[in-house]
Amino acid sequence: MSTTAAAAAVRRIEAVIDVVGRATLYLCLAMIGLVALNVLLRYSLSFGSVWSQELEWHLLAAVILLGMSHAIQRGDNVRVDVFYAGFKPRAKFAVDLVSDLLLLLIALLFIKLSLAYVGQSYAINETSADPGGIPYRWAVKGLIPLGFGLLALQTVGSLLKRVLVEQQRREAGHA
């Protein structure tokens, strides 16, 4: 893959992840509104709903699964840089490369393992075990391979970007 093609692929991947990340922000707002409404109804009118309670959980799952790739892209994940901060650029590149490859492997493993799980849930048309709960539980379970697919895509973009930056650094004569 040429440098230009790799750079274009990185831009496209980052654009997709950014769009999904921004959409996830609206899911956060919906979840906050739903939680506030549930609390208000529960404590002011003594009214609660299994369906709305489960919807909170489903929205939280969507926020986490759809938002994790955006968090990784932006560097908002938790990092411990005690040793890393003192590494030379080449050592940092090696650590980042290994980290990205491990993350890609884990994401692909989660996708593989979750497909049968989601398929089984869909096949039996799984619903909530609670009366009045949300039907179509397979839909929220379907977010698992989707979320990890986005994470794998982001990781591929990150790998390409790291390699491009390292190539530029080496071409500039910085060892």
C-alpha positions as semicolon CSV with decimal commas, in nm:
position;residue;x (nm);y (nm);z (nm)
1;M;0,000;0,000;0,000
2;S;0,142;0,337;-0,098
3;T;0,190;0,614;0,156
4;T;-0,080;0,823;-0,010
5;A;-0,329;0,534;-0,011
6;A;-0,248;0,454;0,353
7;A;-0,296;0,818;0,454
8;A;-0,630;0,829;0,270
9;A;-0,739;0,505;0,441
10;V;-0,647;0,651;0,781
11;R;-0,853;0,965;0,710
12;R;-1,156;0,757;0,604
13;I;-1,131;0,530;0,908
14;E;-1,097;0,826;1,143
15;A;-1,396;0,997;0,977
16;V;-1,616;0,688;1,027
17;I;-1,511;0,651;1,390
18;D;-1,564;1,023;1,448
19;V;-1,920;1,009;1,308
20;V;-2,005;0,710;1,529
21;G;-1,846;0,885;1,828
22;R;-2,052;1,199;1,776
23;A;-2,370;0,993;1,742
24;T;-2,278;0,823;2,069
25;L;-2,282;1,162;2,239
26;Y;-2,653;1,185;2,158
27;L;-2,706;0,842;2,310
28;C;-2,543;0,978;2,626
29;L;-2,787;1,268;2,631
30;A;-3,080;1,031;2,578
31;M;-2,957;0,808;2,859
32;I;-2,914;1,102;3,097
33;G;-3,263;1,226;3,014
34;L;-3,410;0,880;3,063
35;V;-3,238;0,830;3,399
36;A;-3,354;1,173;3,516
37;L;-3,710;1,100;3,404
38;N;-3,709;0,756;3,571
39;V;-3,583;0,904;3,898
40;L;-3,837;1,186;3,884
41;L;-4,126;0,948;3,816
42;R;-4,012;0,697;4,075
43;Y;-3,969;0,943;4,361
44;S;-4,241;1,196;4,283
45;L;-4,518;0,968;4,154
46;S;-4,403;0,626;4,281
47;F;-4,413;0,507;3,922
48;G;-4,152;0,274;3,781
49;S;-4,124;0,078;3,461
50;V;-3,921;-0,234;3,394
51;W;-3,908;-0,136;3,027
52;S;-3,757;0,208;3,094
53;Q;-3,512;0,064;3,348
54;E;-3,392;-0,191;3,093
55;L;-3,371;0,080;2,829
56;E;-3,119;0,258;3,054
57;W;-2,901;-0,054;3,054
58;H;-2,936;-0,098;2,680
59;L;-2,839;0,265;2,617
60;L;-2,541;0,230;2,849
61;A;-2,428;-0,080;2,658
62;A;-2,463;0,112;2,330
63;V;-2,267;0,408;2,467
64;I;-1,982;0,185;2,583
65;L;-1,968;-0,043;2,279
66;L;-2,007;0,231;2,019
67;G;-1,800;0,488;2,206
68;M;-1,490;0,285;2,290
69;S;-1,338;0,316;1,944
70;H;-1,389;0,694;1,953
71;A;-1,227;0,713;2,297
72;I;-0,926;0,516;2,170
73;Q;-0,903;0,739;1,862
74;R;-0,898;1,053;2,075
75;G;-0,660;0,909;2,335
76;D;-0,922;0,936;2,610
77;N;-0,851;0,586;2,736
78;V;-0,675;0,534;3,069
79;R;-0,301;0,502;3,025
80;V;-0,014;0,447;3,263
81;D;0,289;0,625;3,120
82;V;0,535;0,581;3,406
83;F;0,801;0,414;3,191
84;Y;0,671;0,501;2,846
85;A;0,728;0,876;2,892
86;G;1,104;0,821;2,918
87;F;1,132;0,594;2,614
88;K;1,304;0,702;2,294
89;P;1,081;0,743;1,984
90;R;1,180;0,405;1,842
91;A;1,096;0,224;2,169
92;K;0,764;0,413;2,190
93;F;0,685;0,301;1,835
94;A;0,759;-0,062;1,927
95;V;0,541;-0,046;2,240
96;D;0,258;0,123;2,048
97;L;0,283;-0,130;1,767
98;V;0,266;-0,428;2,003
99;S;-0,020;-0,265;2,197
100;D;-0,218;-0,203;1,880
101;L;-0,160;-0,555;1,754
102;L;-0,278;-0,701;2,086
103;L;-0,583;-0,475;2,086
104;L;-0,664;-0,583;1,729
105;L;-0,629;-0,948;1,827
106;I;-0,861;-0,901;2,126
107;A;-1,118;-0,710;1,919
108;L;-1,119;-0,982;1,652
109;L;-1,151;-1,250;1,920
110;F;-1,451;-1,072;2,075
111;I;-1,613;-1,046;1,733
112;K;-1,562;-1,416;1,665
113;L;-1,689;-1,524;2,007
114;S;-1,989;-1,291;2,008
115;L;-2,130;-1,383;1,667
116;A;-2,264;-1,720;1,782
117;Y;-2,393;-1,558;2,103
118;V;-2,586;-1,296;1,907
119;G;-2,700;-1,551;1,650
120;Q;-2,843;-1,776;1,917
121;S;-3,024;-1,484;2,081
122;Y;-3,170;-1,386;1,744
123;A;-3,269;-1,744;1,657
124;I;-3,476;-1,782;1,973
125;N;-3,600;-1,421;1,951
126;E;-3,470;-1,361;2,303
127;T;-3,664;-1,112;2,511
128;S;-3,638;-0,981;2,863
129;A;-3,698;-1,236;3,136
130;D;-3,889;-0,971;3,331
131;P;-4,258;-0,907;3,263
132;G;-4,291;-0,572;3,088
133;G;-3,926;-0,578;2,982
134;I;-3,781;-0,495;2,643
135;P;-3,833;-0,745;2,361
136;Y;-3,561;-0,813;2,105
137;R;-3,274;-0,858;2,348
138;W;-3,070;-0,981;2,051
139;A;-3,058;-0,621;1,925
140;V;-2,851;-0,499;2,220
141;K;-2,639;-0,813;2,203
142;G;-2,582;-0,733;1,836
143;L;-2,394;-0,423;1,947
144;I;-2,113;-0,644;2,079
145;P;-1,968;-0,750;1,742
146;L;-2,049;-0,406;1,599
147;G;-1,867;-0,225;1,880
148;F;-1,565;-0,452;1,860
149;G;-1,572;-0,427;1,480
150;L;-1,543;-0,050;1,515
151;L;-1,262;-0,101;1,765
152;A;-1,081;-0,330;1,520
153;L;-1,130;-0,074;1,243
154;Q;-0,994;0,204;1,464
155;T;-0,698;-0,012;1,558
156;V;-0,616;-0,080;1,193
157;G;-0,629;0,295;1,133
158;S;-0,406;0,353;1,431
159;L;-0,155;0,094;1,309
160;L;-0,143;0,253;0,964
161;K;-0,102;0,598;1,113
162;R;0,179;0,486;1,346
163;V;0,365;0,322;1,057
164;L;0,327;0,635;0,843
165;V;0,452;0,860;1,122
166;E;0,745;0,627;1,187
167;Q;0,833;0,625;0,816
168;Q;0,828;1,005;0,811
169;R;1,041;1,019;1,125
170;R;1,300;0,783;0,974
171;E;1,301;0,968;0,641
172;A;1,365;1,291;0,828
173;G;1,678;1,123;0,970
174;H;1,566;1,102;1,330
175;A;1,673;0,775;1,485
